[in-house]
């Protein structure tokens, strides 16, 4: 009699998205501890493995979870406020809003963000940084999500409130303390990075020290880059160089750097990204009001590109919505002028939203694709629905037709954190109630 291999969880008889972005049907996935132990035909898994629990995968597609590679948990209570506003919304609305946040506001905002992301099929995220980030860390660990977080880092800028700026020493101390307390927590799900809020809000001395400290601690650095014309003008006026050229001249660039937005890039700056192995993340919906990213050129050069939402203030936290928007933007701006309907294929968008995000987090060897030995980070999508099936190409329909509400199950690090649309790690009703009270209080204090 054959001895069955023990495991923690088996997802049986599902469709899967392979690491080559192809669809296989009648598959089963075996999970033990926090990793994928086996993927094979359902019959083979049934005959060779047993599990403590099962998920019926019939009518579902299991695939890597989405990675929101650039977002702001602290802006979750700004939904609906910045649409149709003239620039600069960052200094005119968003920074004043953040400067009025209290510790309890950050906590409920972070909890609401995590809840939102789980229900949208996001399994990992990179937070661009804010205040009271220990509350974001606690919320991320509680939610079961994978994350990279940092403190907001600014020591310059005449339009930045004083309580949002600190000395270089204080900023490094604060971020280092966050690193020492939380890096590697949540069974290794949480990483702490360093950050530059932007070139125009950080002095060259601070920029250099941030990169030095991050390299000392073997962690990442992220910054908002080449997002606004005034950012470009500032660098040209003060340094006679464009933003990425400024960083290159300081000798700080390396493959541990994540360049968020990266819309207004020169040819030389794209070459700089390639030369130093810098990762890029685009936020299609947020970016559309500022410019069209040069994604096809970046991909052709071999630059790694991920997708982010830029936070709920812009458009919500659905990476699926970002993929749909990205496809339309690329068709209109790049494909139509040169008659290239394949300028941004669905497979490439799915790649950017999964393994591209894992690369942005510098962890593509750990997660981002369904492969034996990788972390069991995945989502189940209910595909047996009239707006999805039947389809000639399920990968295409994943981008064109699937919505966030079709995400049924979320698994991170081998743990089920949402099952059949029920979030198991967070109290949804309590968070929704408290978030409404927090938004009302914030609106009164911040005058928005």
Residue pairs with C-beta under 8 A, 6 or more apart in sequence:
2 47
2 48
4 48
4 49
4 50
5 30
5 37
5 38
5 48
5 49
5 50
6 32
6 49
6 50
6 51
7 30
7 31
7 32
7 37
7 38
7 49
7 50
7 51
7 52
8 31
8 32
8 33
8 51
8 52
8 53
8 414
9 30
9 31
9 51
9 52
9 53
9 54
9 55
9 376
9 411
9 414
9 416
10 28
10 29
10 30
10 31
10 45
10 49
10 50
10 51
10 53
10 54
10 55
11 28
11 29
11 31
11 54
11 55
11 57
11 62
11 380
12 28
12 42
12 45
12 46
12 54
12 55
12 56
12 57
13 26
13 27
13 28
13 42
13 56
13 57
13 58
14 27
14 28
14 29
14 57
14 58
14 60
14 61
14 62
14 380
15 23
15 24
15 25
15 26
15 27
15 57
15 60
15 61
15 62
15 383
15 394
16 23
16 24
16 27
16 29
16 39
16 61
16 62
16 63
16 370
17 23
17 61
17 62
17 63
17 64
17 350
17 370
17 395
17 398
18 24
18 370
19 369
19 370
19 371
21 347
21 350
21 351
21 395
22 395
23 61
23 394
23 395
26 41
26 42
26 43
27 39
27 40
27 41
27 42
27 57
28 39
28 40
28 41
28 42
28 44
28 45
28 46
28 57
29 36
29 38
29 39
29 45
29 57
29 62
29 370
29 378
30 36
30 37
30 38
30 39
30 45
30 49
30 51
31 37
31 51
31 376
31 411
31 414
32 414
33 414
34 187
34 375
34 376
34 413
34 414
34 415
35 373
35 374
35 375
35 376
35 414
36 370
36 371
36 372
36 373
36 374
36 375
36 376
37 49
37 372
38 45
38 48
38 49
38 372
39 370
39 371
39 372
55 380
55 409
55 416
55 419
57 380
58 384
59 382
59 383
59 384
60 380
60 381
60 382
60 383
60 384
60 408
60 409
61 380
61 381
61 383
61 394
61 398
62 370
62 378
62 379
62 380
62 381
62 409
63 350
63 354
63 370
63 378
63 379
63 381
63 398
64 123
64 354
64 355
64 358
64 367
64 368
64 369
64 370
64 377
64 378
64 379
65 121
65 122
65 123
65 124
65 354
65 367
65 377
65 378
65 379
65 410
65 411
65 412
66 120
66 121
66 122
66 123
66 307
66 319
66 320
66 353
66 354
66 357
66 379
67 122
67 123
67 124
67 125
67 126
67 306
67 307
67 319
67 353
67 354
67 356
67 357
67 358
67 360
67 361
67 368
68 117
68 122
68 124
68 125
68 126
68 307
68 308
68 309
68 317
68 319
68 357
69 125
69 126
69 258
69 260
69 281
69 306
69 307
69 308
69 356
69 357
69 360
69 361
70 126
70 128
70 222
70 258
70 260
70 261
70 281
70 283
70 306
70 308
70 309
70 310
71 113
71 125
71 126
71 127
71 128
71 308
71 309
71 310
71 311
71 312
71 317
72 127
72 128
72 130
72 310
72 311
72 313
73 106
73 109
73 110
73 113
73 114
73 127
73 130
73 136
73 139
73 311
74 98
74 101
74 106
74 109
74 110
74 130
74 131
74 136
75 94
75 97
75 98
75 109
75 311
75 312
75 313
76 109
76 110
76 112
76 113
76 116
76 311
76 312
76 313
76 435
77 105
77 108
77 109
77 112
77 435
77 438
77 439
77 442
78 93
78 94
78 97
78 311
78 312
78 313
78 448
79 312
79 313
79 316
81 93
81 97
81 313
81 448
82 89
82 93
82 94
82 313
82 314
85 92
85 93
87 228
88 228
88 230
90 228
91 157
91 159
91 160
93 448
94 313
95 159
95 160
95 161
95 164
96 161
96 446
96 448
97 442
97 446
97 448
98 130
98 131
98 152
98 164
99 161
99 163
99 164
100 442
100 445
100 446
101 109
101 130
101 131
101 132
101 442
102 132
103 132
103 135
104 438
105 438
105 441
105 442
106 130
106 131
106 132
106 133
106 135
106 136
107 132
107 135
107 138
107 139
108 431
108 434
108 435
108 438
109 435
109 438
110 135
110 136
110 138
110 139
110 140
111 139
111 142
111 143
111 426
111 431
111 434
111 435
112 431
112 432
112 435
113 139
113 312
113 317
114 139
114 140
114 142
114 143
114 145
114 426
115 143
115 423
115 426
115 428
115 431
116 312
116 316
116 317
117 125
117 145
117 317
118 143
118 144
118 145
118 410
118 417
118 418
118 423
118 425
118 426
119 404
119 407
119 418
119 421
119 423
120 316
120 317
120 318
120 319
120 320
120 404
120 407
121 319
121 320
121 379
121 381
121 404
121 407
121 410
122 145
122 317
122 319
123 145
123 146
123 367
123 377
123 378
123 379
123 410
123 411
123 412
124 145
124 146
124 147
124 357
124 358
124 361
124 367
124 377
124 412
125 145
125 146
125 147
125 148
126 147
126 148
126 149
126 193
126 222
126 258
126 281
126 308
126 357
126 360
126 361
127 133
127 136
127 147
127 148
127 149
127 150
128 150
128 152
128 195
128 197
128 222
128 224
128 260
128 311
129 149
129 150
129 151
129 152
129 153
129 195
129 197
129 222
130 136
130 151
130 152
131 151
131 152
131 164
133 149
133 150
133 151
133 178
134 178
134 181
134 182
136 149
137 149
137 178
137 181
137 182
137 185
137 190
137 192
140 147
140 149
140 186
140 189
140 190
141 182
141 185
141 186
141 189
141 190
142 425
142 426
143 417
143 425
143 426
144 186
144 189
144 412
144 413
144 415
144 417
144 424
144 425
145 189
145 412
145 417
146 189
146 190
146 361
146 367
146 375
146 377
146 412
146 413
147 189
147 190
147 191
148 190
148 191
148 192
148 193
148 220
148 361
149 178
149 182
149 190
149 191
149 192
149 193
150 175
150 178
150 192
150 193
150 194
150 195
150 222
151 171
151 174
151 175
151 178
151 194
151 195
152 164
152 195
152 197
153 171
153 175
153 194
153 195
153 196
153 197
153 202
153 206
153 210
154 160
154 164
154 165
154 166
154 171
154 197
154 198
154 201
154 202
155 165
155 166
155 167
155 168
155 171
155 201
155 202
155 203
155 206
156 165
156 200
156 201
156 202
156 203
156 206
157 165
157 200
157 201
160 201
165 201
166 174
168 203
168 205
168 206
168 209
171 206
171 210
172 209
172 210
172 213
175 192
175 194
175 195
175 210
175 213
176 213
176 217
178 192
179 192
179 194
179 217
179 219
182 190
182 192
183 190
183 191
183 192
183 217
183 219
184 190
184 191
187 413
188 413
189 412
189 413
191 219
191 220
191 361
192 219
193 214
193 219
193 220
193 221
193 222
194 210
194 211
194 213
194 214
194 219
194 220
194 221
195 210
195 221
195 222
195 223
196 202
196 206
196 207
196 210
196 221
196 222
196 223
196 224
197 223
197 224
198 223
198 224
198 225
198 227
198 231
199 207
199 223
199 225
199 231
199 234
199 235
199 243
199 246
199 247
200 230
200 231
200 234
200 235
202 210
204 246
204 250
207 247
207 250
207 252
208 250
208 252
210 221
211 221
211 250
211 252
211 254
211 257
212 252
214 220
214 221
214 256
215 254
215 256
219 256
220 256
220 257
220 258
220 361
220 362
221 256
221 257
221 258
222 257
222 258
222 259
222 260
223 257
223 258
223 259
223 260
224 260
224 261
225 243
225 244
225 259
225 260
225 261
225 262
226 232
226 242
226 243
226 244
226 259
226 261
226 262
226 263
226 264
226 265
226 269
227 260
227 261
227 262
227 263
227 264
227 287
227 290
228 264
228 290
229 264
231 243
231 264
232 242
232 243
232 264
235 241
235 242
235 243
235 245
235 246
236 242
239 245
239 246
239 249
241 249
242 266
242 268
242 269
243 269
244 253
244 259
244 265
244 269
244 272
244 273
244 278
245 268
245 269
245 272
247 253
247 257
248 272
248 276
253 272
253 276
253 278
254 276
254 277
254 278
255 276
255 277
255 278
255 279
255 362
256 362
257 276
257 278
257 279
258 278
258 279
258 280
258 281
258 360
259 273
259 278
259 279
259 280
259 281
260 280
260 281
260 283
260 308
261 281
261 282
261 283
261 286
261 287
261 290
261 293
261 310
262 273
262 280
262 281
262 282
262 293
262 298
263 282
263 287
263 290
263 291
263 292
263 293
264 290
264 291
265 273
265 293
265 294
265 298
270 294
270 297
270 298
270 301
270 303
271 301
272 278
273 280
273 298
273 301
273 303
274 301
274 302
274 303
278 303
279 303
279 304
279 305
279 306
279 359
279 360
279 362
280 298
280 303
280 304
280 305
280 306
280 360
281 305
281 306
281 307
281 308
281 357
281 360
282 293
282 295
282 305
282 306
282 307
282 308
282 326
283 307
283 308
283 309
283 310
283 314
283 322
284 293
284 307
284 322
284 323
284 325
284 326
284 329
285 309
285 310
285 314
285 315
285 321
285 322
285 325
286 309
286 310
286 314
286 315
287 293
287 310
288 325
288 329
292 329
292 333
292 334
295 305
295 326
295 330
295 334
295 344
296 330
296 334
296 343
296 344
298 305
299 305
299 348
304 356
304 359
304 360
305 352
305 356
306 352
306 353
306 356
306 357
306 359
306 360
307 319
307 322
307 323
307 326
307 349
307 352
307 353
307 356
307 357
308 322
309 315
309 316
309 317
309 318
309 319
309 321
309 322
311 317
315 321
315 322
318 404
319 353
320 399
320 402
320 403
320 404
321 404
322 353
323 349
323 350
323 352
323 353
323 399
324 399
324 400
326 344
326 349
326 352
327 344
327 346
327 349
327 399
327 400
330 343
330 344
331 341
331 343
331 344
334 340
334 343
334 344
335 341
335 342
335 343
335 344
346 393
346 395
346 396
346 398
346 399
346 400
347 395
349 399
350 395
350 398
350 399
354 368
354 369
355 364
355 368
355 369
356 368
357 368
358 364
358 366
358 367
358 368
358 369
359 368
365 374
366 374
366 375
367 374
367 375
367 377
368 374
368 377
370 378
375 413
375 414
376 411
376 412
376 413
376 414
377 411
377 412
377 413
378 410
378 411
379 407
379 409
379 410
379 411
380 407
380 408
380 409
380 410
380 411
381 398
381 402
381 406
381 407
381 408
382 406
382 407
382 408
383 389
383 394
383 402
383 406
385 406
387 401
387 403
388 394
388 397
388 401
388 402
388 406
391 397
391 401
405 421
407 418
407 421
408 418
408 419
408 420
408 421
409 416
409 418
409 419
409 420
410 416
410 417
410 418
411 417
416 424
417 423
417 424
417 425
418 424
442 448
